Amino acid sequence: MIKLIAMAAMLIDHIGAVFFPGALWLRIIGRLSFPLFAWGIAMGSRRTRNWKRYAARLLIIALVTQLPYYLLFRTEYWNVCFTLLSGLLALRLMDLRSKPLKIAGLLSILALVHFLNFEYGIYGVLTIMVFYYYKDDNYLPLYQGLLSLGGVLIYRLHEIQLLSAASSFLIPVLEREDFPLKRWVQYGFYPIHIILLLVIKTIAGL
């Protein structure tokens, strides 16, 4: 259920961004998308039997999607799958025994996502990490809210990004109703919906 809601929210958000830029309510709904996907990466990191294959799939999706993503949004950012992959790698680094290596590795990843303009940047990676380490913490909405505020201030995200903290209240409810999706749906949704929206935008002459 969580992944399904994340996909629906992302689709609504992207429809709003491309075709109805003045419809703020569509973008507000879309604020739920990234934290739900971030939650998925955090939980996927716990459950995966082979994190390298998991990372490889994310990388392939990111690479396949980048050109249509650029053509659709005309943005300087690398798409969100690069950010999700970076969050997964950051979590794996935390398993290292050497504390200096952990710190150096994490700082390197944060610098990479920031200076290469990965979508959501440092805010995105830290959101994944907070979900991983504070899954059952009562203060999770506060942590997520503070991260969202940081994202607004550092990356000049729209103030509605603060509403993404609402996902912390939705996740426990949605998690109880969760069910597995076919792998092709999970990994195919992002590139397919980006390409379809690009085709529609091109046909419409926008």
Backbone as CSV, one residue per row, in Angstrom:
resi,resn,N_x,N_y,N_z,CA_x,CA_y,CA_z,C_x,C_y,C_z
1,MET,0.821,-1.202,0.000,0.000,0.000,0.000,0.864,1.266,0.000
2,ILE,1.950,1.256,0.778,2.810,2.432,0.864,3.381,2.775,-0.506
3,LYS,3.888,1.771,-1.208,4.479,2.017,-2.527,3.422,2.479,-3.520
4,LEU,2.235,1.925,-3.415,1.151,2.302,-4.320,0.752,3.759,-4.102
5,ILE,0.635,4.163,-2.846,0.307,5.549,-2.533,1.431,6.469,-2.994
6,ALA,2.680,6.037,-2.803,3.824,6.838,-3.249,3.783,7.048,-4.760
7,MET,3.471,5.986,-5.506,3.395,6.092,-6.963,2.275,7.040,-7.385
8,ALA,1.113,6.893,-6.757,-0.027,7.745,-7.097,0.278,9.208,-6.800
9,ALA,0.890,9.461,-5.639,1.233,10.832,-5.267,2.258,11.423,-6.228
10,MET,3.227,10.613,-6.649,4.231,11.093,-7.602,3.596,11.419,-8.947
11,LEU,2.714,10.550,-9.419,2.050,10.794,-10.696,1.232,12.079,-10.644
12,ILE,0.482,12.265,-9.575,-0.316,13.482,-9.408,0.592,14.713,-9.375
13,ASP,1.688,14.607,-8.659,2.636,15.713,-8.550,3.208,16.077,-9.912
14,HIS,3.606,15.082,-10.678,4.223,15.341,-11.974,3.215,15.853,-12.993
15,ILE,1.987,15.374,-12.920,0.937,15.913,-13.783,0.733,17.398,-13.479
16,GLY,0.732,17.717,-12.187,0.594,19.114,-11.801,1.758,19.962,-12.272
17,ALA,2.979,19.449,-12.107,4.171,20.210,-12.475,4.234,20.483,-13.976
18,VAL,3.832,19.498,-14.776,3.969,19.614,-16.228,2.773,20.302,-16.877
19,PHE,1.561,19.930,-16.467,0.370,20.384,-17.187,-0.453,21.440,-16.439
20,PHE,-0.368,21.459,-15.116,-1.179,22.399,-14.341,-0.312,23.084,-13.272
21,PRO,0.693,23.851,-13.688,1.630,24.452,-12.719,0.973,25.391,-11.703
22,GLY,-0.220,25.876,-12.020,-0.905,26.769,-11.085,-1.767,26.043,-10.065
23,ALA,-1.926,24.733,-10.237,-2.775,23.950,-9.328,-1.938,23.461,-8.144
24,LEU,-1.836,24.310,-7.140,-0.967,24.001,-6.001,-1.403,22.747,-5.263
25,TRP,-2.695,22.441,-5.276,-3.191,21.278,-4.529,-2.621,19.977,-5.083
26,LEU,-2.342,19.944,-6.387,-1.730,18.755,-6.959,-0.311,18.569,-6.431
27,ARG,0.419,19.673,-6.289,1.770,19.611,-5.775,1.796,19.275,-4.287
28,ILE,0.768,19.722,-3.569,0.663,19.409,-2.137,0.510,17.898,-1.946
29,ILE,-0.371,17.287,-2.734,-0.530,15.832,-2.669,0.802,15.149,-2.976
30,GLY,1.510,15.701,-3.928,2.789,15.128,-4.337,3.865,15.150,-3.275
31,ARG,3.698,15.999,-2.244,4.729,16.073,-1.196,4.823,14.772,-0.409
32,LEU,3.811,13.941,-0.490,3.864,12.657,0.221,4.754,11.648,-0.496
33,SER,5.000,11.872,-1.760,5.671,10.867,-2.588,7.091,10.564,-2.136
34,PHE,7.954,11.579,-2.083,9.356,11.297,-1.781,9.556,10.615,-0.434
35,PRO,8.966,11.120,0.667,9.195,10.417,1.944,8.709,8.976,1.943
36,LEU,7.646,8.679,1.196,7.177,7.296,1.136,8.162,6.428,0.356
37,PHE,8.737,6.962,-0.710,9.773,6.225,-1.424,11.030,6.088,-0.561
38,ALA,11.342,7.136,0.190,12.496,7.081,1.093,12.294,5.995,2.143
39,TRP,11.086,5.905,2.656,10.737,4.828,3.599,10.951,3.469,2.941
40,GLY,10.538,3.354,1.695,10.708,2.104,0.976,12.163,1.696,0.849
41,ILE,13.044,2.658,0.597,14.476,2.360,0.514,15.013,1.941,1.875
42,ALA,14.605,2.646,2.927,15.071,2.313,4.275,14.660,0.899,4.659
43,MET,13.409,0.541,4.378,12.934,-0.796,4.720,13.499,-1.836,3.758
44,GLY,13.661,-1.455,2.502,14.251,-2.368,1.529,15.676,-2.719,1.878
45,SER,16.403,-1.754,2.429,17.775,-2.003,2.853,17.832,-3.032,3.971
46,ARG,16.811,-3.036,4.827,16.746,-4.013,5.916,16.417,-5.412,5.395
47,ARG,15.578,-5.469,4.369,15.005,-6.746,3.962,15.729,-7.414,2.800
48,THR,16.471,-6.658,2.019,17.052,-7.224,0.811,18.072,-8.314,1.127
49,ARG,18.092,-9.325,0.289,19.066,-10.406,0.446,20.383,-10.079,-0.256
50,ASN,20.302,-9.164,-1.213,21.498,-8.795,-1.968,21.426,-7.302,-2.280
51,TRP,22.058,-6.493,-1.426,21.935,-5.051,-1.585,22.632,-4.562,-2.857
52,LYS,23.619,-5.325,-3.347,24.301,-4.905,-4.578,23.362,-4.994,-5.779
53,ARG,22.562,-6.046,-5.838,21.571,-6.154,-6.916,20.515,-5.063,-6.779
54,TYR,20.130,-4.803,-5.547,19.166,-3.739,-5.257,19.711,-2.408,-5.776
55,ALA,20.964,-2.128,-5.460,21.606,-0.891,-5.905,21.727,-0.849,-7.422
56,ALA,22.047,-1.975,-8.031,22.199,-2.032,-9.489,20.879,-1.715,-10.186
57,ARG,19.779,-2.233,-9.645,18.469,-1.954,-10.243,18.136,-0.467,-10.152
58,LEU,18.431,0.135,-9.004,18.187,1.568,-8.854,19.036,2.371,-9.830
59,LEU,20.285,1.957,-10.004,21.182,2.671,-10.924,20.674,2.569,-12.359
60,ILE,20.247,1.393,-12.763,19.738,1.206,-14.127,18.515,2.090,-14.370
61,ILE,17.592,2.104,-13.410,16.393,2.944,-13.535,16.782,4.413,-13.634
62,ALA,17.716,4.824,-12.792,18.160,6.215,-12.792,18.751,6.607,-14.145
63,LEU,19.594,5.752,-14.696,20.246,6.050,-15.970,19.250,6.060,-17.126
64,VAL,18.348,5.075,-17.140,17.356,4.981,-18.209,16.422,6.192,-18.196
65,THR,16.112,6.684,-17.016,15.118,7.747,-16.868,15.701,9.142,-17.064
66,GLN,17.007,9.309,-16.926,17.559,10.657,-16.855,17.251,11.523,-18.072
67,LEU,17.420,11.006,-19.263,17.172,11.833,-20.456,15.698,12.226,-20.572
68,PRO,14.750,11.280,-20.509,13.348,11.719,-20.561,12.972,12.618,-19.386
69,TYR,13.582,12.379,-18.222,13.349,13.242,-17.055,13.775,14.674,-17.365
70,TYR,14.941,14.824,-17.969,15.436,16.158,-18.328,14.527,16.814,-19.363
71,LEU,14.145,16.054,-20.378,13.298,16.600,-21.439,11.920,16.983,-20.919
72,LEU,11.423,16.242,-19.930,10.101,16.530,-19.372,10.115,17.769,-18.497
73,PHE,11.099,17.880,-17.616,11.102,18.959,-16.624,12.081,20.090,-16.940
74,ARG,13.006,19.855,-17.886,14.016,20.860,-18.221,14.704,21.382,-16.958
75,THR,15.198,20.470,-16.185,15.820,20.799,-14.911,17.289,20.424,-14.917
76,GLU,18.058,21.068,-14.045,19.484,20.746,-13.937,19.735,19.592,-12.976
77,TYR,18.680,19.077,-12.356,18.843,18.030,-11.353,18.979,16.640,-11.984
78,TRP,19.701,15.760,-11.279,19.680,14.330,-11.584,18.469,13.756,-10.880
79,ASN,17.788,12.816,-11.529,16.499,12.357,-11.016,16.596,11.669,-9.659
80,VAL,15.445,11.503,-9.048,15.360,11.072,-7.651,15.933,9.681,-7.416
81,CYS,15.984,8.839,-8.456,16.539,7.495,-8.258,18.020,7.542,-7.903
82,PHE,18.731,8.554,-8.380,20.122,8.722,-7.974,20.207,9.046,-6.483
83,THR,19.251,9.819,-6.003,19.200,10.152,-4.577,18.862,8.921,-3.744
84,LEU,17.879,8.139,-4.200,17.501,6.927,-3.483,18.671,5.947,-3.430
85,LEU,19.391,5.831,-4.531,20.577,4.975,-4.568,21.632,5.472,-3.590
86,SER,21.834,6.770,-3.536,22.818,7.344,-2.613,22.435,7.070,-1.166
87,GLY,21.135,7.145,-0.869,20.677,6.830,0.481,20.937,5.384,0.839
88,LEU,20.706,4.485,-0.104,20.986,3.065,0.125,22.476,2.844,0.390
89,LEU,23.324,3.467,-0.404,24.774,3.323,-0.213,25.216,3.905,1.127
90,ALA,24.591,5.011,1.529,24.932,5.608,2.825,24.599,4.642,3.962
91,LEU,23.474,3.969,3.860,23.095,2.997,4.890,24.077,1.831,4.937
92,ARG,24.525,1.363,3.781,25.487,0.258,3.758,26.825,0.697,4.356
93,LEU,27.197,1.943,4.125,28.443,2.448,4.707,28.401,2.427,6.231
94,MET,27.230,2.627,6.775,27.092,2.651,8.229,27.330,1.279,8.860
95,ASP,27.394,0.242,8.022,27.671,-1.100,8.527,29.171,-1.354,8.692
96,LEU,29.988,-0.428,8.191,31.439,-0.594,8.323,31.849,-0.503,9.789
97,ARG,32.873,-1.217,10.143,33.327,-1.186,11.531,34.145,0.062,11.849
98,SER,34.834,0.564,10.859,35.709,1.720,11.073,34.897,3.010,11.126
99,LYS,34.930,3.677,12.263,34.195,4.929,12.409,34.717,6.016,11.472
100,PRO,36.051,6.170,11.320,36.545,7.177,10.366,36.062,6.923,8.943
101,LEU,36.000,5.650,8.534,35.522,5.322,7.193,34.036,5.647,7.049
102,LYS,33.276,5.375,8.117,31.854,5.718,8.093,31.666,7.212,7.871
103,ILE,32.371,7.998,8.663,32.222,9.453,8.591,32.671,9.972,7.234
104,ALA,33.852,9.510,6.788,34.389,9.967,5.508,33.468,9.563,4.357
105,GLY,32.964,8.331,4.415,32.074,7.845,3.362,30.777,8.622,3.311
106,LEU,30.168,8.861,4.484,28.904,9.587,4.530,29.078,11.017,4.041
107,LEU,30.144,11.679,4.503,30.395,13.056,4.061,30.624,13.112,2.555
108,SER,31.283,12.097,2.014,31.525,12.050,0.569,30.214,11.934,-0.202
109,ILE,29.335,11.074,0.287,28.040,10.901,-0.383,27.213,12.183,-0.300
110,LEU,27.201,12.801,0.862,26.442,14.042,1.023,26.989,15.142,0.123
111,ALA,28.307,15.207,0.009,28.920,16.193,-0.887,28.564,15.896,-2.344
112,LEU,28.577,14.619,-2.690,28.268,14.210,-4.059,26.846,14.612,-4.447
113,VAL,25.880,14.252,-3.609,24.487,14.542,-3.960,24.214,16.040,-3.977
114,HIS,24.961,16.788,-3.169,24.753,18.237,-3.112,25.352,18.935,-4.329
115,PHE,26.606,18.665,-4.599,27.291,19.410,-5.652,26.966,18.909,-7.059
116,LEU,26.480,17.679,-7.172,26.063,17.176,-8.485,24.567,17.404,-8.738
117,ASN,23.920,18.055,-7.784,22.503,18.403,-7.945,21.589,17.185,-8.116
118,PHE,21.745,16.217,-7.220,20.779,15.128,-7.176,19.482,15.694,-6.593
119,GLU,18.357,15.245,-7.117,17.077,15.747,-6.637,16.933,15.513,-5.129
120,TYR,16.577,16.545,-4.404,16.419,16.568,-2.943,17.751,16.536,-2.197
121,GLY,18.846,16.238,-2.860,20.178,16.382,-2.293,20.385,15.781,-0.915
122,ILE,21.055,16.537,-0.056,21.368,16.091,1.299,20.085,15.786,2.076
123,TYR,19.097,16.633,1.898,17.806,16.409,2.561,17.253,15.034,2.224
124,GLY,17.364,14.625,0.964,16.842,13.335,0.540,17.556,12.170,1.187
125,VAL,18.881,12.205,1.191,19.669,11.112,1.774,19.418,11.008,3.278
126,LEU,19.404,12.138,3.956,19.191,12.112,5.404,17.785,11.650,5.764
127,THR,16.810,11.933,4.914,15.452,11.450,5.156,15.413,9.926,5.154
128,ILE,16.114,9.316,4.213,16.197,7.855,4.156,16.847,7.322,5.429
129,MET,17.917,7.970,5.871,18.646,7.510,7.047,17.808,7.667,8.319
130,VAL,17.063,8.747,8.407,16.214,8.961,9.583,15.128,7.893,9.656
131,PHE,14.537,7.567,8.515,13.538,6.498,8.509,14.158,5.166,8.918
132,TYR,15.372,4.926,8.504,16.037,3.657,8.818,16.326,3.540,10.312
133,TYR,16.868,4.596,10.897,17.323,4.519,12.287,16.260,4.893,13.314
134,TYR,15.226,5.611,12.890,14.230,6.079,13.850,12.818,5.624,13.465
135,LYS,12.756,4.454,12.879,11.496,3.896,12.375,10.381,3.951,13.415
136,ASP,10.676,3.572,14.654,9.645,3.474,15.686,9.740,4.572,16.742
137,ASP,10.484,5.618,16.430,10.658,6.713,17.375,9.426,7.616,17.361
138,ASN,8.938,7.965,18.526,7.757,8.836,18.619,8.015,10.226,18.067
139,TYR,9.292,10.612,17.997,9.637,11.946,17.505,9.941,11.956,16.013
140,LEU,9.652,10.867,15.326,9.931,10.789,13.889,9.305,11.939,13.106
141,PRO,8.040,12.319,13.363,7.469,13.462,12.622,8.266,14.744,12.837
142,LEU,8.789,14.942,14.058,9.594,16.122,14.335,10.896,16.081,13.540
143,TYR,11.563,14.934,13.545,12.806,14.801,12.799,12.570,15.066,11.310
144,GLN,11.496,14.489,10.799,11.205,14.663,9.385,10.845,16.117,9.076
145,GLY,10.123,16.743,9.988,9.772,18.147,9.810,11.000,19.040,9.779
146,LEU,11.962,18.768,10.670,13.196,19.559,10.696,14.006,19.354,9.420
147,LEU,14.043,18.109,8.936,14.745,17.843,7.674,14.065,18.567,6.516
148,SER,12.746,18.560,6.511,12.016,19.254,5.445,12.282,20.746,5.485
149,LEU,12.354,21.291,6.682,12.684,22.708,6.825,14.077,22.978,6.278
150,GLY,15.004,22.078,6.573,16.348,22.218,6.020,16.331,22.173,4.507
151,GLY,15.509,21.283,3.935,15.400,21.200,2.487,14.857,22.486,1.887
152,VAL,13.878,23.085,2.559,13.306,24.348,2.089,14.352,25.457,2.114
153,LEU,15.132,25.503,3.191,16.113,26.571,3.351,17.332,26.395,2.444
154,ILE,17.831,25.158,2.343,19.063,24.913,1.588,18.813,24.841,0.092
155,TYR,17.735,24.153,-0.298,17.488,23.917,-1.721,16.359,24.769,-2.283
156,ARG,15.862,25.682,-1.454,14.809,26.591,-1.886,13.590,25.837,-2.409
157,LEU,13.299,24.716,-1.765,12.087,23.997,-2.093,10.886,24.841,-1.678
158,HIS,9.771,24.627,-2.337,8.552,25.348,-1.980,8.167,25.005,-0.541
159,GLU,7.571,25.982,0.133,7.208,25.788,1.538,6.274,24.604,1.755
160,ILE,5.567,24.194,0.720,4.655,23.053,0.890,5.417,21.761,1.175
161,GLN,6.743,21.770,0.961,7.535,20.581,1.272,7.449,20.238,2.755
162,LEU,7.165,21.235,3.588,7.020,20.986,5.023,5.884,20.004,5.306
163,LEU,4.914,19.964,4.410,3.772,19.060,4.593,4.162,17.603,4.403
164,SER,5.349,17.354,3.870,5.789,15.975,3.677,5.930,15.236,5.004
165,ALA,6.087,15.986,6.090,6.201,15.358,7.410,4.935,14.599,7.788
166,ALA,3.829,14.897,7.107,2.581,14.181,7.380,2.715,12.696,7.071
167,SER,3.673,12.338,6.232,3.862,10.929,5.888,4.212,10.087,7.114
168,SER,4.843,10.705,8.111,5.205,9.969,9.327,3.973,9.465,10.069
169,PHE,2.861,10.179,9.918,1.622,9.748,10.556,0.885,8.722,9.695
170,LEU,1.071,8.803,8.376,0.385,7.887,7.474,1.031,6.512,7.432
171,ILE,2.355,6.480,7.536,3.094,5.226,7.345,2.635,4.118,8.291
172,PRO,2.493,4.370,9.610,2.051,3.276,10.494,0.702,2.702,10.097
173,VAL,-0.176,3.555,9.567,-1.505,3.087,9.139,-1.389,2.286,7.850
174,LEU,-0.658,2.850,6.887,-0.513,2.188,5.586,0.272,0.890,5.707
175,GLU,1.214,0.858,6.637,2.057,-0.329,6.792,1.236,-1.541,7.198
176,ARG,0.184,-1.318,7.966,-0.673,-2.430,8.401,-1.449,-3.034,7.235
177,GLU,-1.670,-2.225,6.206,-2.419,-2.687,5.036,-1.499,-2.974,3.860
178,ASP,-0.206,-3.088,4.116,0.760,-3.211,3.031,0.667,-4.570,2.354
179,PHE,0.985,-4.592,1.092,1.013,-5.833,0.314,2.088,-5.692,-0.760
180,PRO,2.694,-6.794,-1.162,3.786,-6.734,-2.134,3.279,-6.416,-3.539
181,LEU,4.083,-5.665,-4.271,3.797,-5.390,-5.670,4.742,-6.204,-6.540
182,LYS,4.316,-6.490,-7.746,5.193,-7.160,-8.685,6.445,-6.314,-8.898
183,ARG,7.572,-6.992,-9.044,8.827,-6.265,-9.177,8.824,-5.341,-10.389
184,TRP,8.219,-5.785,-11.487,8.220,-4.950,-12.688,7.398,-3.681,-12.474
185,VAL,6.386,-3.763,-11.605,5.601,-2.572,-11.290,6.439,-1.604,-10.457
186,GLN,7.113,-2.143,-9.448,7.931,-1.315,-8.571,9.021,-0.575,-9.335
187,TYR,9.716,-1.301,-10.190,10.865,-0.711,-10.870,10.514,-0.094,-12.220
188,GLY,9.373,-0.471,-12.777,8.999,0.076,-14.076,8.202,1.355,-14.001
189,PHE,7.548,1.594,-12.869,6.671,2.756,-12.768,7.395,4.061,-13.063
190,TYR,8.541,4.263,-12.449,9.202,5.571,-12.560,9.567,5.915,-14.001
191,PRO,10.343,5.086,-14.696,10.676,5.453,-16.072,9.467,5.468,-17.000
192,ILE,8.532,4.527,-16.828,7.386,4.451,-17.729,6.502,5.693,-17.614
193,HIS,6.233,6.130,-16.380,5.336,7.282,-16.251,6.017,8.567,-16.712
194,ILE,7.329,8.668,-16.524,8.061,9.838,-17.021,8.010,9.875,-18.551
195,ILE,8.239,8.746,-19.184,8.229,8.675,-20.650,6.828,8.966,-21.195
196,LEU,5.793,8.408,-20.576,4.424,8.651,-21.026,4.048,10.125,-20.904
197,LEU,4.413,10.754,-19.801,4.121,12.174,-19.634,4.878,13.007,-20.668
198,LEU,6.106,12.603,-20.984,6.881,13.308,-22.001,6.220,13.184,-23.369
199,VAL,5.729,11.988,-23.702,5.037,11.780,-24.978,3.790,12.665,-25.060
200,ILE,3.004,12.684,-23.972,1.785,13.513,-23.952,2.141,14.983,-24.076
201,LYS,3.173,15.404,-23.360,3.595,16.808,-23.427,4.035,17.177,-24.844
202,THR,4.755,16.270,-25.493,5.224,16.535,-26.846,4.066,16.621,-27.830
203,ILE,3.123,15.692,-27.714,1.951,15.700,-28.598,1.123,16.955,-28.391
204,ALA,1.024,17.387,-27.126,0.246,18.592,-26.811,0.967,19.863,-27.215
205,GLY,2.257,19.732,-27.551,3.020,20.899,-27.975,3.360,21.849,-26.860
206,LEU,3.491,21.330,-25.667,3.790,22.178,-24.501,5.290,22.362,-24.329
